[in-house]
Amino acid sequence: MTETIARVNGIEICYETFGEPSARPLLLIMGLGGPMIWWDDEFCRSLVDRGFYVIRFDNRDAGRSTKMHGRISPLATYWLRTAPYTLDDMADDAAGLLDELGIRAAHVAGASMGGMISQTLAIRHPERVISLTSIMSTTGNRLVGRPTAKAGAMLLGRPPKNREQYLDYLVRTFRIIGSPGYPFDVQRMRDRAARTFDRGVNRGGTIRQLAAIVSSKDRAPGLKKLRIPAMVIHGARDPLVHVSGGRATAKAIPGAELDIVPGMGHDMPRALWPRLIDAITRTANRAGIPAY
């Protein structure tokens, strides 16, 4: 497991793989401001044990992938639907990474913004997505998936530059958006925050990613055209993306399975990993044995 840089879509994308390339490829896409390490190593290795070749990567403007440019106003973006780049561009980054790895098509799972990118990838490049698992995400329809006032305000803040302050900041953030029905492991979150900070925190990048989200159109019409196995997982107590976003996603994708998880917020607590891994595996199994 070694971090590698791929030249993709005119930028650099940092990625890692787990398992054997001959296994079923599974592309994991993380959410807003989150580097690839937020797909925990143990989580990835558990997926390898289920027969997957796991690929995780830093989205543009996160982790060690290319830091983009452009100062933007979130409010202006919301009303004018303008952004330095779009979810389409981020989906094309994912497709380009598959090209770099010589993978014709993959199973795809995305969390939060990563779910939006995964949906966009399936719409724009349907031949590249074998199965889709969308976790705590939404369709882009502004009438669903709306955050609470407290969680929404948190989106507009920039993380501190100081390392210790950043650790405290991430703990506070996940206390707000995390799963009230499951124990909150402060030390584990501080360890994650430390790794995140040491790999590089892109303070402006999160705002640009947010602009890509709010400038996007409703994906429901495109999702209705998908003909792949799909799973939608959403926390019943998600304060950042209301559960209505998950319900709308499942309604839009023909034949999608919907799993509303009691007590789950906008994170993936360790206690839920078996449920998430079972869901990803079950959805991939529905696709049969396609040629990779």
PAZAPA-4460 file (N, C-alpha, C; in steps of 0.05 Angstrom, whole numbers, plus 32768, in hexadecimal, padded with zeros to 4 digits):
% residues 292
    n_x    n_y    n_z   ca_x   ca_y   ca_z    c_x    c_y    c_z   seq   type   mol
   8011   7FE8   8000   8000   8000   8000   8012   8019   8000     1      M     A
   8015   8025   7FE9   8026   803D   7FE6   8017   8053   7FD7     2      T     A
   8019   806B   7FE1   800C   8081   7FD3   801A   8086   7FB9     3      E     A
   800A   808A   7FA4   8014   808E   7F89   8006   80A6   7F7D     4      T     A
   8014   80B4   7F6C   8009   80CC   7F5E   8003   80C4   7F41     5      I     A
   7FEB   80C9   7F38   7FE3   80C5   7F1D   7FDC   80E0   7F10     6      A     A
   7FE5   80E3   7EF7   7FDE   80FB   7EE8   7FC4   80F5   7EDA     7      R     A
   7FAF   8103   7EE3   7F93   80FD   7EDA   7F84   8117   7ED4     8      V     A
   7F78   8118   7EBD   7F66   812F   7EB7   7F74   814A   7EBB     9      N     A
   7F8E   814A   7EB5   7F9D   8163   7EB6   7FA7   816A   7ED2    10      G     A
   7FA2   8159   7EE6   7FAC   815E   7F01   7FB9   8145   7F0D    11      I     A
   7FC3   8147   7F25   7FCF   8130   7F33   7FBB   8126   7F48    12      E     A
   7FB7   810B   7F47   7FA6   80FE   7F5A   7FB7   80EA   7F6A    13      I     A
   7FB5   80EC   7F85   7FC4   80DA   7F96   7FB1   80C3   7F9D    14      C     A
   7FBB   80AA   7F9A   7FAA   8093   7FA0   7FBA   807C   7FAD    15      Y     A
   7FAC   8069   7FB8   7FB7   8051   7FC3   7FA5   8039   7FBB    16      E     A
   7FB1   8022   7FBB   7FA1   800A   7FB6   7FA6   7FF5   7FCC    17      T     A
   7F92   7FE4   7FD0   7F94   7FCE   7FE3   7F8B   7FB4   7FD4    18      F     A
   7F9A   7F9F   7FD8   7F92   7F85   7FCD   7F9F   7F80   7FB2    19      G     A
   7F95   7F6B   7FA4   7FA0   7F62   7F8B   7F91   7F6E   7F73    20      E     A
   7FA0   7F78   7F60   7F93   7F84   7F48   7F81   7F71   7F39    21      P     A
   7F84   7F57   7F3D   7F73   7F44   7F2F   7F57   7F41   7F3C    22      S     A
   7F54   7F4D   7F54   7F3A   7F4B   7F62   7F27   7F60   7F57    23      A     A
   7F0E   7F60   7F61   7EFA   7F73   7F58   7F02   7F8F   7F5F    24      R     A
   7F04   7FA2   7F4C   7F0C   7FBD   7F53   7EF5   7FCC   7F60    25      P     A
   7EFC   7FDA   7F76   7EE9   7FEA   7F85   7EF6   8006   7F8A    26      L     A
   7EE9   801A   7F7F   7EF3   8035   7F81   7EE4   8043   7F98    27      L     A
   7EF2   804D   7FAC   7EE6   805B   7FC3   7EEB   8079   7FC0    28      L     A
   7ED5   8089   7FC2   7ED7   80A6   7FBE   7ECD   80B4   7FD7    29      I     A
   7EDF   80C4   7FE3   7ED9   80D2   7FFD   7ECB   80EC   7FF8    30      M     A
   7EC1   80F8   800E   7EB0   810F   800D   7EBF   8129   8011    31      G     A
   7EAF   813E   8017   7EB8   815A   8018   7ED0   815D   802A    32      L     A
   7EE6   8167   801F   7EFE   816D   802E   7F0C   8154   8039    33      G     A
   7F02   813D   8034   7F0D   8124   8040   7F22   8117   802E    34      G     A
   7F3A   8111   8039   7F4D   8102   8029   7F46   80E5   8028    35      P     A
   7F55   80D6   8018   7F4F   80BA   8014   7F52   80AA   802E    36      M     A
   7F63   80B3   8041   7F68   80A3   8059   7F4F   80A3   806B    37      I     A
   7F3B   80B3   8064   7F22   80B0   8073   7F13   8097   806D    38      W     A
   7F1B   8089   8057   7F14   806D   8053   7F29   805E   8063    39      W     A
   7F23   8056   807C   7F38   804B   808D   7F45   8033   8081    40      D     A
   7F5F   8030   8088   7F6F   8019   807E   7F61   7FFF   8084    41      D     A
   7F57   7FFC   809C   7F4B   7FE2   80A4   7F31   7FDE   8094    42      E     A
   7F22   7FF3   8090   7F0A   7FF1   807F   7F11   7FE7   8063    43      F     A
   7F26   7FF2   8058   7F2F   7FEA   803D   7F38   7FCD   803D    44      C     A
   7F47   7FC5   8051   7F51   7FA9   8052   7F3A   7F96   8056    45      R     A
   7F25   7F9E   8064   7F0D   7F8D   8067   7F00   7F88   804C    46      S     A
   7F00   7F9D   803B   7EF5   7F9A   8020   7F06   7F88   800F    47      L     A
   7F20   7F89   8013   7F32   7F77   8005   7F2B   7F5A   800C    48      V     A
   7F25   7F55   8026   7F1D   7F3A   802F   7F03   7F31   8022    49      D     A
   7EF3   7F44   8017   7EDB   7F3D   8009   7EDF   7F39   7FEB    50      R     A
   7EF8   7F3A   7FE3   7EFE   7F35   7FC7   7F01   7F4D   7FB5    51      G     A
   7F07   7F64   7FC1   7F0A   7F7D   7FB1   7F27   7F86   7FAF    52      F     A
   7F2D   7F93   7F99   7F45   7FA2   7F95   7F3D   7FBF   7F9B    53      Y     A
   7F45   7FCA   7FB1   7F3B   7FE4   7FBB   7F4D   7FFB   7FB2    54      V     A
   7F41   800F   7FA7   7F4F   8027   7F9F   7F43   803F   7FAE    55      I     A
   7F53   804E   7FBC   7F4A   8066   7FC9   7F5C   807D   7FBF    56      R     A
   7F51   8095   7FBF   7F60   80AB   7FB4   7F58   80C6   7FC1    57      F     A
   7F6A   80D9   7FC0   7F64   80F4   7FC8   7F57   8102   7FB1    58      D     A
   7F3E   810D   7FB5   7F32   811E   7FA1   7F44   8137   7F9C    59      N     A
   7F41   8143   7F85   7F4D   815D   7F81   7F46   8170   7F98    60      R     A
   7F5A   8180   7FA0   7F56   8193   7FB6   7F54   8185   7FD1    61      D     A
   7F5E   816D   7FD3   7F5F   815F   7FED   7F79   814E   7FEF    62      A     A
   7F82   814B   8008   7F9A   813A   800C   7FB1   8142   7FFB    63      G     A
   7FBD   812F   7FED   7FD5   8134   7FDD   7FCF   8135   7FBF    64      R     A
   7FB6   8137   7FB8   7FB0   813D   7F9C   7FB3   815A   7F96    65      S     A
   7FB1   8162   7F7D   7FB5   817E   7F75   7FA4   8191   7F84    66      T     A
   7FB1   81A6   7F8E   7FA3   81BD   7F9A   7F9A   81D0   7F84    67      K     A
   7F80   81D4   7F81   7F76   81E5   7F6C   7F77   8202   7F75    68      M     A
   7F6E   8214   7F63   7F70   8230   7F69   7F54   823D   7F65    69      H     A
   7F51   8255   7F70   7F39   8264   7F6C   7F2B   826A   7F86    70      G     A
   7F28   8283   7F8C   7F19   828B   7FA4   7EFC   828E   7F9C    71      R     A
   7EEA   8283   7FAC   7ECE   8284   7FA6   7EBE   828A   7FBF    72      I     A
   7EA5   8293   7FBA   7E92   8298   7FD0   7E7D   8282   7FCF    73      S     A
   7E7A   8273   7FE5   7E66   825E   7FE5   7E4A   8268   7FDF    74      P     A
   7E44   8280   7FEA   7E29   828B   7FE5   7E25   8292   7FC7    75      L     A
   7E39   829E   7FBB   7E37   82A5   7F9F   7E35   828C   7F8E    76      A     A
   7E44   8277   7F96   7E42   825E   7F88   7E26   8252   7F8A    77      T     A
   7E1A   8254   7FA1   7DFF   8249   7FA5   7DEB   8256   7F92    78      Y     A
   7DEC   8270   7F8F   7DD8   827E   7F7F   7DDF   827E   7F62    79      W     A
   7DF9   8280   7F5B   7E02   8283   7F3F   7E0A   8268   7F32    80      L     A
   7E0D   8253   7F43   7E15   8239   7F3A   7E30   823A   7F2A    81      R     A
   7E43   8249   7F34   7E5D   824A   7F28   7E72   823F   7F3B    82      T     A
   7E86   8232   7F31   7E9B   8226   7F41   7EB4   8222   7F31    83      A     A
   7ECC   8221   7F3D   7EE4   821D   7F2E   7EE5   8202   7F1F    84      P     A
   7ED7   81EE   7F2A   7ED4   81D5   7F1D   7EBA   81C8   7F27    85      Y     A
   7EB2   81B2   7F1B   7E98   81A6   7F21   7E9B   8189   7F2A    86      T     A
   7E85   817E   7F32   7E84   8161   7F38   7E8A   8151   7F1F    87      L     A
   7E82   815B   7F08   7E89   814E   7EEF   7EA7   814A   7EEC    88      D     A
   7EB6   8160   7EF2   7ED3   815F   7EF1   7EDE   814A   7F05    89      D     A
   7ED3   8149   7F1C   7EDC   8137   7F31   7ED6   811A   7F29    90      M     A
   7EBF   8116   7F1C   7EB8   80FB   7F12   7ECB   80F3   7EFC    91      A     A
   7ED3   8106   7EEB   7EE6   8100   7ED6   7F01   80FA   7EE1    92      D     A
   7F08   8106   7EF8   7F21   80FE   7F06   7F21   80E1   7F0D    93      D     A
   7F0A   80D8   7F18   7F07   80BC   7F20   7F09   80A9   7F07    94      A     A
   7EFC   80B1   7EF1   7EFE   80A1   7ED9   7F1A   80A0   7ECF    95      A     A
   7F28   80B6   7ED0   7F44   80B7   7EC7   7F56   80A6   7ED8    96      G     A
   7F50   80A5   7EF2   7F60   8093   7F03   7F5D   8076   7EFC    97      L     A
   7F44   806E   7EF5   7F40   8053   7EEC   7F4F   804E   7ED2    98      L     A
   7F50   8061   7EC0   7F61   805F   7EA8   7F7E   805A   7EAF    99      D     A
   7F88   806A   7EC2   7FA4   8068   7ECA   7FAA   804D   7ED5   100      E     A
   7F97   8040   7EE2   7F9B   8026   7EEE   7F94   800F   7EDB   101      L     A
   7F8B   8016   7EC3   7F84   8002   7EAF   7F6B   7FF3   7EB6   102      G     A
   7F59   7FFF   7EC3   7F40   7FF2   7ECC   7F29   7FFC   7EBA   103      I     A
   7F1C   7FEA   7EAC   7F07   7FF1   7E9A   7EEE   7FFB   7EA9   104      R     A
   7EE7   7FED   7EBF   7ED0   7FF4   7ECF   7ED4   7FEA   7EEB   105      A     A
   7EC7   7FF7   7EFE   7ECA   7FF1   7F1A   7EB0   7FF3   7F2A   106      A     A
   7EAF   7FE6   7F40   7E9A   7FEB   7F54   7EA2   8006   7F61   107      H     A
   7E8F   8016   7F68   7E95   8031   7F73   7E84   8035   7F8C   108      V     A
   7E91   8040   7FA1   7E83   8048   7FB9   7E8D   8064   7FC1   109      A     A
   7E7A   8075   7FC7   7E81   8090   7FCE   7E72   809A   7FE7   110      G     A
   7E7F   80AA   7FF7   7E73   80B4   8010   7E6F   80D2   800E   111      A     A
   7E57   80DC   8014   7E51   80F8   8014   7E56   8105   7FF9   112      S     A
   7E68   8119   7FF7   7E6F   8123   7FDC   7E79   810D   7FCA   113      M     A
   7E87   80F9   7FD6   7E90   80E2   7FC7   7E79   80D2   7FBA   114      G     A
   7E62   80D2   7FC8   7E4B   80C6   7FBC   7E41   80D5   7FA5   115      G     A
   7E42   80F0   7FA6   7E3A   8101   7F90   7E4C   80FD   7F78   116      M     A
   7E66   80FB   7F7E   7E7A   80F6   7F68   7E75   80DA   7F5C   117      I     A
   7E6F   80C6   7F6D   7E6A   80AB   7F63   7E51   80AB   7F51   118      S     A
   7E3C   80B9   7F5A   7E24   80BA   7F49   7E2A   80C8   7F2E   119      Q     A
   7E3A   80DD   7F2F   7E41   80EB   7F17   7E52   80DA   7F05   120      T     A
   7E64   80CB   7F10   7E75   80B8   7F01   7E63   80A4   7EF2   121      L     A
   7E50   8099   7F00   7E3E   8085   7EF4   7E2D   8091   7EDE   122      A     A
   7E25   80AB   7EE1   7E15   80B8   7ECC   7E26   80BF   7EB4   123      I     A
   7E3E   80CA   7EB9   7E4F   80D4   7EA3   7E5E   80BD   7E95   124      R     A
   7E64   80A8   7EA4   7E74   8092   7E9A   7E67   8077   7EA2   125      H     A
   7E4F   8072   7E99   7E41   805A   7EA2   7E4F   8040   7E9D   126      P     A
   7E60   8040   7E89   7E6F   8027   7E83   7E86   8022   7E96   127      E     A
   7E8C   8036   7EA8   7EA2   8033   7EBA   7E99   8029   7ED6   128      R     A
   7E7F   802A   7EDB   7E75   8024   7EF6   7E64   800A   7EF5   129      V     A
   7E6E   7FF6   7F04   7E60   7FDC   7F04   7E4A   7FDB   7F19   130      I     A
   7E50   7FE6   7F30   7E3C   7FE9   7F45   7E42   8002   7F54   131      S     A
   7E2D   800D   7F62   7E2F   8027   7F6F   7E25   8025   7F8B   132      L     A
   7E35   802E   7F9F   7E2C   8031   7FBA   7E2F   804E   7FC2   133      T     A
   7E19   805B   7FC7   7E18   8078   7FCE   7E12   807A   7FEC   134      S     A
   7E25   8085   7FFB   7E23   8086   8018   7E1F   80A3   8022   135      I     A
   7E0B   80A8   8032   7E05   80C3   803E   7E08   80D9   802A   136      M     A
   7DFB   80D6   8012   7DFD   80E9   7FFD   7DE1   80F2   7FF4   137      S     A
   7DE0   8100   7FDD   7DC6   810A   7FD3   7DC8   810F   7FB5   138      T     A
   7DB2   8117   7FA9   7DB0   8119   7F8C   7DB8   8134   7F81   139      T     A
   7DBA   8148   7F92   7DBF   8163   7F88   7DA6   8174   7F86   140      G     A
   7D8F   8168   7F8B   7D76   8176   7F8D   7D77   8187   7FA7   141      N     A
   7D73   81A1   7FA5   7D76   81B2   7FBC   7D5F   81AF   7FD0   142      R     A
   7D4B   81A1   7FC9   7D34   819D   7FDC   7D38   8186   7FEF   143      L     A
   7D4D   8176   7FEA   7D52   815E   7FFB   7D6F   815F   8004   144      V     A
   7D74   8150   801A   7D90   814E   8024   7D9B   8167   8030   145      G     A
   7D8A   8179   8039   7D93   8192   8044   7D9F   818F   8060   146      R     A
   7DB4   819E   8066   7DC1   819B   8081   7DB1   81AA   8096   147      P     A
   7DB5   81A3   80AF   7DAB   81B4   80C5   7DBB   81CE   80C5   148      T     A
   7DB0   81E2   80D3   7DBD   81FC   80D4   7DD9   81FA   80E0   149      A     A
   7DDD   81EA   80F5   7DF6   81E7   8102   7E0B   81D9   80F0   150      K     A
   7E02   81C3   80E3   7E14   81B5   80D1   7E1A   81C5   80B8   151      A     A
   7E06   81D4   80AE   7E0B   81E5   8097   7E1F   81FB   809C   152      G     A
   7E1D   8207   80B4   7E30   821C   80BB   7E4D   8211   80BC   153      A     A
   7E4F   81F9   80C5   7E6A   81EC   80C8   7E77   81EA   80AD   154      M     A
   7E67   81E6   8097   7E73   81E2   807C   7E82   81FB   8073   155      L     A
   7E7B   8212   807D   7E86   822B   8073   7EA0   8233   8082   156      L     A
   7EA6   8225   8097   7EBE   822B   80A7   7ED7   821F   809A   157      G     A
   7EEE   822C   809E   7F07   8221   8093   7F17   8215   80AA   158      R     A
   7F23   81FE   80A6   7F32   81F1   80BC   7F4A   8202   80C3   159      P     A
   7F53   8201   80DD   7F6A   8211   80E6   7F84   8207   80DA   160      P     A
   7F98   8219   80DB   7FB2   8212   80D0   7FC3   8203   80E4   161      K     A
   7FBE   8208   80FE   7FCE   81FB   8113   7FC6   81DE   8117   162      N     A
   7FDA   81CC   811A   7FD5   81AF   811B   7FC2   81A8   8132   163      R     A
   7FC9   81B0   814A   7FB9   81A9   8161   7F9D   81B4   815F   164      E     A
   7F9B   81CC   8155   7F80   81D8   8152   7F70   81C9   813D   165      Q     A
   7F7E   81BE   8128   7F70   81AF   8114   7F65   8195   8120   166      Y     A
   7F75   8188   8131   7F6B   816F   813E   7F52   8175   814E   167      L     A
   7F52   818B   815D   7F3A   8192   816C   7F22   8199   815A   168      D     A
   7F29   81A6   8144   7F14   81AE   8130   7F06   8195   8124   169      Y     A
   7F16   8181   811C   7F09   816A   8110   7EF8   815A   8124   170      L     A
   7F02   8159   813D   7EF2   814C   8152   7ED7   815B   8156   171      V     A
   7ED8   8176   8157   7EC0   8185   815A   7EAD   8181   8143   172      R     A
   7EB9   8180   812B   7EA8   817D   8112   7E99   8163   8113   173      T     A
   7EA7   814D   811A   7E99   8133   8119   7E88   812E   8131   174      F     A
   7E8B   813E   8146   7E78   813D   815C   7E5D   8149   8152   175      R     A
   7E5F   815C   8140   7E47   8169   8136   7E39   8157   8121   176      I     A
   7E48   814C   810E   7E3C   813E   80F8   7E3C   811F   80FB   177      I     A
   7E4A   8115   8110   7E4D   80F8   8113   7E34   80EA   811C   178      G     A
   7E37   80D1   8121   7E20   80BF   8127   7E19   80BE   8144   179      S     A
   7E02   80CA   814C   7DFB   80CB   8168   7DF4   80B0   8174   180      P     A
   7DEE   809D   8163   7DE7   8082   816D   7DFF   8070   8171   181      G     A
   7E17   807A   816D   7E2F   8069   8170   7E44   8078   8180   182      Y     A
   7E56   8069   818E   7E6A   8076   819E   7E7D   8087   818D   183      P     A
   7E85   809E   8198   7E98   80B0   818B   7EB3   80AB   8196   184      F     A
   7EC6   80A2   8186   7EE1   809B   818E   7EF3   80B4   818A   185      D     A
   7EF7   80C3   819F   7F06   80DC   819C   7F23   80D7   8193   186      V     A
   7F30   80C3   819F   7F4C   80BE   8199   7F4F   80B6   817C   187      Q     A
   7F3D   80A5   8173   7F3E   809C   8157   7F3A   80B4   8144   188      R     A
   7F28   80C6   814B   7F24   80DE   813A   7F3C   80F0   813B   189      M     A
   7F49   80F3   8152   7F61   8103   8153   7F78   80F7   8143   190      R     A
   7F79   80DD   8143   7F8E   80CF   8133   7F88   80D4   8115   191      D     A
   7F6F   80D2   810D   7F68   80D7   80F1   7F6F   80F4   80EA   192      R     A
   7F68   8107   80FC   7F6E   8123   80F7   7F8C   8128   80F4   193      A     A
   7F9C   811A   8104   7FB9   811E   8103   7FC3   8114   80E8   194      A     A
   7FBA   80FD   80DF   7FC3   80F3   80C5   7FBA   8106   80AF   195      R     A
   7FA2   8110   80B1   7F97   8122   809D   7FA8   813B   809B   196      T     A
   7FAD   8147   80B2   7FBD   8160   80B3   7FD9   815C   80A8   197      F     A
   7FE5   8145   80AF   8001   8140   80A7   8003   813B   8089   198      D     A
   7FED   8131   807C   7FEE   812D   805F   7FE8   8147   8050   199      R     A
   7FDD   815B   805F   7FD8   8175   8052   7FBA   817C   8052   200      G     A
   7FB3   8192   805F   7F98   819C   8060   7F95   81B3   804C   201      V     A
   7F83   81B0   803A   7F7E   81C5   8026   7F66   81D5   802E   202      N     A
   7F6B   81EC   803B   7F55   81FC   8047   7F42   8207   8032   203      R     A
   7F4E   8211   801C   7F3D   821C   8007   7F30   8207   7FF6   204      G     A
   7F3C   81EF   7FF5   7F32   81DA   7FE5   7F16   81D0   7FED   205      G     A
   7F11   81CF   8007   7EF7   81C7   8010   7EE1   81DA   8006   206      T     A
   7EE6   81F4   8006   7ED3   8207   7FFC   7ECE   8203   7FDE   207      I     A
   7EE4   81FE   7FCF   7EE1   81FA   7FB2   7ED1   81E0   7FAD   208      R     A
   7ED6   81CB   7FBD   7EC6   81B2   7FBA   7EA9   81B8   7FC1   209      Q     A
   7EA4   81C7   7FD5   7E89   81CF   7FDC   7E7C   81DE   7FC5   210      L     A
   7E8B   81EF   7FB8   7E80   81FD   7FA1   7E79   81EA   7F8B   211      A     A
   7E89   81D5   7F87   7E83   81C1   7F72   7E68   81B3   7F79   212      A     A
   7E63   81AF   7F93   7E4A   81A2   7F9B   7E32   81B3   7F96   213      I     A
   7E33   81CC   7FA0   7E1B   81DD   7F9F   7E16   81E8   7F83   214      V     A
   7E2A   81E7   7F71   7E26   81F0   7F56   7E1B   81DA   7F44   215      S     A
   7E19   81C2   7F4E   7E10   81AB   7F3E   7DF2   81AA   7F3C   216      S     A
   7DE9   819F   7F26   7DCC   819C   7F22   7DC2   8182   7F2E   217      K     A
   7DA8   817F   7F2F   7D9C   8166   7F39   7DA4   814F   7F27   218      D     A
   7DAF   813A   7F34   7DB7   8122   7F25   7DA1   810E   7F21   219      R     A
   7D8A   8112   7F2C   7D75   80FE   7F2B   7D6E   80F5   7F0E   220      A     A
   7D6B   8108   7EFB   7D65   80FF   7EE0   7D7A   80EC   7ED5   221      P     A
   7D94   80F1   7EDB   7DA9   80DF   7ED1   7DA9   80C5   7EE1   222      G     A
   7DA3   80C6   7EFA   7DA2   80AE   7F0B   7D8C   809B   7F02   223      L     A
   7D76   80A6   7EF8   7D60   8095   7EEE   7D68   8084   7ED6   224      K     A
   7D7D   808C   7EC9   7D86   807D   7EB1   7D9A   8066   7EB8   225      K     A
   7DA3   8065   7ED1   7DB6   8051   7ED8   7DAA   8035   7ED8   226      L     A
   7DBA   8022   7ED0   7DB1   8006   7ECF   7DC6   7FF4   7EDB   227      R     A
   7DCD   7FFB   7EF4   7DE2   7FEC   7F03   7DD8   7FE7   7F1F   228      I     A
   7DE2   7FD2   7F2C   7DDB   7FCE   7F48   7DE4   7FE6   7F59   229      P     A
   7DD2   7FEF   7F6A   7DD8   8007   7F7A   7DCE   8003   7F97   230      A     A
   7DDD   800E   7FA9   7DD7   800E   7FC5   7DD9   802A   7FD0   231      M     A
   7DC5   8033   7FDF   7DC6   804E   7FEB   7DC4   8049   800A   232      V     A
   7DD9   8054   8018   7DDB   8051   8035   7DD9   806D   8040   233      I     A
   7DC9   8071   8055   7DC6   808C   8061   7DBF   808A   807E   234      H     A
   7DCB   809C   808E   7DC5   809D   80AA   7DAA   80AA   80AF   235      G     A
   7D9A   809E   80C1   7D80   80AA   80C7   7D84   80C4   80D6   236      A     A
   7D9B   80C9   80E2   7DA0   80E1   80F2   7DB6   80F2   80E6   237      R     A
   7DB8   80F3   80CC   7DCE   8102   80BF   7DC7   8120   80BF   238      D     A
   7DD7   8131   80CD   7DD1   814D   80CE   7DDC   815D   80B6   239      P     A
   7DEF   8151   80A8   7DFC   8160   8092   7DEF   815B   8077   240      L     A
   7DE7   8143   8071   7DD7   813C   805A   7DBE   812D   8064   241      V     A
   7DA8   813B   8065   7D8F   8130   8071   7D89   8115   8062   242      H     A
   7D7D   8103   8071   7D76   80E9   8067   7D65   80EA   804D   243      V     A
   7D56   8101   804A   7D47   8104   8031   7D58   8102   8018   244      S     A
   7D72   810A   801B   7D84   8108   8004   7D89   80EB   7FFC   245      G     A
   7D8C   80DA   8010   7D90   80BD   800A   7D77   80B1   7FFE   246      G     A
   7D60   80B8   8009   7D46   80AD   7FFF   7D43   80B6   7FE1   247      R     A
   7D49   80CF   7FDB   7D46   80D9   7FC0   7D59   80CA   7FAD   248      A     A
   7D71   80C5   7FB7   7D85   80B6   7FA6   7D7B   809A   7F9F   249      T     A
   7D71   808C   7FB4   7D67   8071   7FAF   7D4F   8071   7F9D   250      A     A
   7D3E   8085   7FA0   7D26   8087   7F8F   7D2D   808B   7F72   251      K     A
   7D43   809A   7F6E   7D4A   80A1   7F53   7D57   808A   7F43   252      A     A
   7D66   8079   7F51   7D75   8064   7F44   7D63   804B   7F42   253      I     A
   7D5D   8041   7F2A   7D4C   802A   7F27   7D58   8012   7F36   254      P     A
   7D47   8006   7F47   7D4F   7FED   7F54   7D63   7FF1   7F6B   255      G     A
   7D68   800A   7F73   7D7B   800E   7F89   7D71   8004   7FA3   256      A     A
   7D83   7FF9   7FB3   7D7D   7FF1   7FCE   7D82   8008   7FE1   257      E     A
   7D71   800C   7FF5   7D74   8023   8008   7D77   8017   8024   258      L     A
   7D8C   8021   8032   7D90   8019   804D   7D92   8032   805E   259      D     A
   7D7D   8038   806E   7D7D   804E   8080   7D86   8043   809B   260      I     A
   7D9D   804E   80A6   7DAA   8043   80BD   7DA2   8053   80D6   261      V     A
   7D94   8047   80E9   7D8D   8055   8102   7DA6   805E   8111   262      P     A
   7DA6   8076   811B   7DBC   8080   812C   7DD4   8089   811D   263      G     A
   7DD5   8086   8103   7DEC   808E   80F2   7DE9   80AB   80EA   264      M     A
   7DFE   80BB   80ED   7DFF   80D6   80E4   7E0F   80D8   80CA   265      G     A
   7E20   80EC   80C9   7E30   80F1   80B0   7E4D   80E8   80B4   266      H     A
   7E4F   80CE   80BB   7E6A   80C2   80BD   7E66   80A4   80BB   267      D     A
   7E7B   8095   80BC   7E7A   8078   80BA   7E87   806B   80D2   268      M     A
   7E78   806A   80E9   7E84   805F   8101   7E8E   8042   80FD   269      P     A
   7EA2   803C   810C   7EAF   8021   8109   7E9A   800B   810D   270      R     A
   7E87   800F   8120   7E73   7FFB   8125   7E62   7FF5   810D   271      A     A
   7E60   8007   80FA   7E50   8004   80E2   7E60   7FF8   80CA   272      L     A
   7E7A   7FF5   80CD   7E8A   7FEB   80B7   7E7F   7FD0   80AC   273      W     A
   7E79   7FBC   80BD   7E6F   7FA3   80B1   7E56   7FA7   80A0   274      P     A
   7E44   7FB9   80A9   7E2C   7FBE   809A   7E32   7FCB   807F   275      R     A
   7E45   7FDF   8080   7E4C   7FED   8067   7E5B   7FDA   8054   276      L     A
   7E6D   7FCA   805E   7E7C   7FB7   804E   7E6A   7FA2   8042   277      I     A
   7E57   7F98   8052   7E44   7F85   8048   7E33   7F91   8031   278      D     A
   7E2C   7FAA   8034   7E1B   7FB7   8020   7E2A   7FBB   8006   279      A     A
   7E43   7FC4   8008   7E54   7FC8   7FF0   7E57   7FAD   7FE2   280      I     A
   7E5D   7F98   7FF1   7E62   7F7E   7FE6   7E49   7F72   7FD9   281      T     A
   7E32   7F75   7FE7   7E19   7F6B   7FDC   7E12   7F79   7FC2   282      R     A
   7E16   7F93   7FC1   7E10   7FA2   7FA8   7E22   7F99   7F91   283      T     A
   7E3C   7F96   7F97   7E4E   7F8C   7F82   7E47   7F70   7F79   284      A     A
   7E3E   7F5F   7F8B   7E37   7F44   7F84   7E1F   7F44   7F71   285      N     A
   7E0D   7F58   7F74   7DF6   7F59   7F62   7DFE   7F5D   7F45   286      R     A
   7E16   7F67   7F41   7E1F   7F6D   7F25   7E29   7F53   7F17   287      A     A
   7E2A   7F3D   7F26   7E35   7F25   7F1A   7E53   7F26   7F16   288      G     A
   7E5D   7F1C   7F00   7E7A   7F1B   7EFB   7E80   7F29   7EE1   289      I     A
   7E80   7F43   7EE0   7E86   7F51   7EC7   7EA3   7F50   7EC1   290      P     A
   7EAA   7F57   7EA8   7EC7   7F59   7EA1   7ED2   7F73   7EAB   291      A     A
   7EE9   7F71   7EBA   7EF5   7F8A   7EC4   7F0A   7F95   7EB2   292      Y     A
***
